[in-house]
Amino acid sequence: MADTSDTRTPAQIEADIRRRRDVLAETLDEIGVRVHPKTIVGDARAKVVANVDHTVGRAYVQVNRVVSDVKAQFVDENGSPRMTRVLPVALVAVGVVGLLVLGPRRRKR
C-alpha cells in the first residue's frame, strides 16, 4: 500500500529534491576541502606553530624568572648594587679572563 498522506505537489517535491541536492553538494565540497592534502598539511602546520609558540612562551617565562632571581641576588629593592655580592663575582670573572688570556701565552714559551 502506498502512503497517500503526502499532499505536496510535484513542483514542491522537485523543489525539495533540488534543495536537498544543493545541501548534499555543499557537504561533499566541504568534505573534499577537509581531506585535501594542502588542508591537512596546513592544519598540521598550524598545530605545530601553536605548540612551538606555547613552548617558547613557557621558556620565556622561565628564563625571565631565573633572570629576576639572579638580579635579586645582586641588586637590592632600591635598584642599588649589593657590593658584598658584586665584588666577589667581579674578582672571579677578572681572574677567569686573566687565566684565559695569559694561559695560552705561557704555553707558547
C-alpha positions in Angstrom: 0.0 0.0 0.0 1.3 3.5 -0.9 1.3 6.3 1.6 -1.1 8.9 0.4 -0.6 11.3 3.3 1.8 13.4 1.2 -0.2 16.3 -0.2 2.7 18.1 -1.9 2.5 19.0 -5.5 5.1 17.6 -8.0 6.7 21.1 -8.1 7.1 21.1 -4.3 8.6 17.7 -4.4 11.0 18.7 -7.2 12.0 21.9 -5.2 12.6 19.8 -2.1 14.8 17.4 -4.1 16.8 20.4 -5.5 17.3 21.8 -2.0 18.5 18.5 -0.7 20.8 18.0 -3.7 22.3 21.5 -3.1 22.9 20.7 0.6 24.4 17.4 -0.3 26.7 19.1 -2.9 27.8 21.6 -0.2 28.5 18.9 2.2 30.6 16.9 -0.3 32.5 20.1 -1.2 33.3 20.7 2.4 34.4 17.1 2.9 36.6 17.5 -0.2 38.3 20.6 1.2 38.8 18.9 4.6 40.5 15.8 3.2 42.6 17.7 0.6 46.3 17.3 1.3 47.0 21.0 1.5 44.3 21.4 4.1 45.7 18.6 6.2 49.2 19.9 5.9 48.0 23.4 6.8 46.1 22.2 9.8 49.2 20.2 11.0 51.4 23.2 10.5 49.1 25.4 12.5 49.1 22.9 15.3 52.9 22.7 15.3 53.2 26.5 15.3 50.8 26.8 18.2 52.7 24.2 20.2 56.0 25.9 19.4 54.6 29.3 20.4 53.3 27.8 23.7 56.7 26.2 24.4 58.6 29.4 23.6 56.2 31.3 25.8 56.7 29.0 28.7 60.5 29.1 28.2 60.5 32.9 28.1 58.6 33.0 31.4 61.0 30.5 33.0 64.1 32.4 31.8 62.6 35.7 32.9 62.0 34.2 36.4 65.6 32.9 36.6 67.0 36.3 35.4 64.8 38.1 38.0 66.1 35.7 40.7 69.7 36.3 39.8 69.2 40.0 39.6 67.6 40.0 43.0 70.9 38.4 44.3 73.0 41.4 43.1 70.6 44.3 43.3 68.6 45.5 46.4 65.0 46.6 46.4 66.0 50.2 45.5 68.0 49.1 42.5 71.4 49.7 44.0 74.0 47.1 43.5 74.9 44.9 46.5 78.6 45.4 46.6 79.1 42.5 49.1 77.9 40.1 46.3 79.0 42.0 43.2 82.7 42.4 44.2 83.5 38.7 44.7 81.8 37.8 41.4 83.7 40.6 39.6 87.0 39.4 41.0 86.3 35.8 40.0 85.4 37.0 36.5 88.6 39.0 36.2 90.6 36.0 37.4 89.0 33.7 34.8 89.5 36.2 32.0 93.1 36.6 33.1 93.7 32.9 33.0 92.1 32.6 29.6 94.3 35.4 28.2 97.6 34.5 29.9 97.2 30.7 29.7 97.9 30.3 26.0 100.8 32.8 26.2 102.6 30.8 28.9 102.4 27.5 26.9 104.0 29.1 23.8 107.2 30.0 25.6 
